[in-house]
Amino acid sequence: MLTRRGGAGLYVTSVGLGYDSDFLKSALKMPWTLSTSQTPQKQTDGRWNPEGADAHRISPGGGFGPVADDGYGVSYMFGNDNVIFVHVSSKRSAKNTDSKRFERNIVKALSDIKSLVEADMAAKAKVEPKTQARPTQAA
């Protein structure tokens, strides 16, 4: 899925490089039912330490509304290595949107990813590389 912000960035880049993309031209004309953006917080090296002394100052930041009347606005932020904030918004007047359901689906997807990563790490921990000692020959 191409989001509004990502698609626009790709289009601007392609134009800047002199690359003509019928796909991007077409994609940018489509309705944008999902608009996403990351709110940077960890990208402030040297200004504060969200992993240590400043961990108590992490804020969920702010969100934004959907671009389309029948769409979603989703902003997310990685506060530190242990915290992810997600803001989901939609218009109540839209019959096909449900911010709470969208939120539950995000939580479920993240939980599924966590389970896969943990299972992979556990499997790798059980398989230790076997080293075979070569017999030495007496001279």
N, C-alpha and C positions, 0 to 999 in steps of 0.2 A: 504494500500500500504506500502510495506516495502522499505525504502530508503537504499541506499548503506551504509551510515554511521550507521543508526539504525540497519540494518540487520547484519552488521559486528560486532557491539557491542553486539547484542544478541548472535551471534555465539560464540564469544570469551567468554562471560559469561557462556554459556551452556557448553563449553569445560572445562572451569575452575571449574565448579561444577560437572563435570563428567557426564553430561547429553547428550546423543546422540540424536540429532534431525535430522531426515531425511528431515523434512520440511525446516529447516535452511540450510542444505547442498544443497538442491535443489534450494532454493531461491537465494543463493549466486552465483549460476551458471547462473542465468538469466541475460539478459542485463539490465543495470542500466540506464533507460531513465530519471530518476529524482534523482538528487543528492542534498541534502539539508543540511544546517547546520546553527545553531544560532551563531551569533557573540556576545559574552557576553560584555556588557557594564555596566549594573547595578550591576553586581556581583563584585563590587570593593568597598565594604563597608569600610568606613573609609578613603578611598583615595580621594574621591570627592563626591559632592552632586548634581547628575543630576536633582533632583527634586527641587532644590533651587538655591543657589548661582552659581552653575556651569551649569545651564540649557543652557546658551548661548554657551557652549563648546561642546555640543553634536554633534557628527560627524556621518555621514551615514556609516562610515567604508568602507570596501572593499568587493568585491565579488569574485567569482571564476567561472571558465568555466564548461561546461557540461562534464560529464565523458564519455558519449557515443556521437558519431557523430550526432545521431538523437535525442538527449535528451536535458535536461535543467540543468543548475546549478542555484540553488536558495539559497541565504544566507539572513538571516533576523536578525534584531536586535531591541530589545525594548529599545529605548533610555531613555525614562522615562515613566511615567504613561500616557502620552498624545502623544507619538511619536513612530511610528513603521517604520523602514526602511527595504525595501526589494530590493535586487538586483536579477534580472532575466537575465540569459544569455543563448544563444543558438547559434548554428552555422547557418549563413545565407545560407550555402550550403545545409542544410537539408530542404527538401520540406515540411516536416510535422511539423516543429517548427515555432513558431512566438512569440518572447519575449514580444512584445507589447500586443498581445492577452492574453498571460499568465498573464501579469500584470493587464490588465483590469478584468480578471476573479478573481484575488486575491482581487482587490479593491471591486468588486461586492460581493464576498463572505464575506468580512469583513463588508460591509455595511448591508448585510442580517443579519449577526450575531448581529450587533449593533441594528437593528430594533427589532429583537426577544428579546434581553435583555431589551431594553427600554419598549417594550410592556408588558413584564413580570413584570418589576418594577412598571409600571403604574397600572397594574391590582392588584398587591399586595398592593399598596398604597391606592387603593379604598376600599379594604376589610380590615377593622380594626377589630381586635379581639373584640368580644362582651363579656363583663363581666356581669354576672348577680349577682345582690346583693341578698344575702340570707336574708330572713326575720329573724329578731331577735325576740326571745321570751322573754317576760318579766318574771322575776323570781318571 
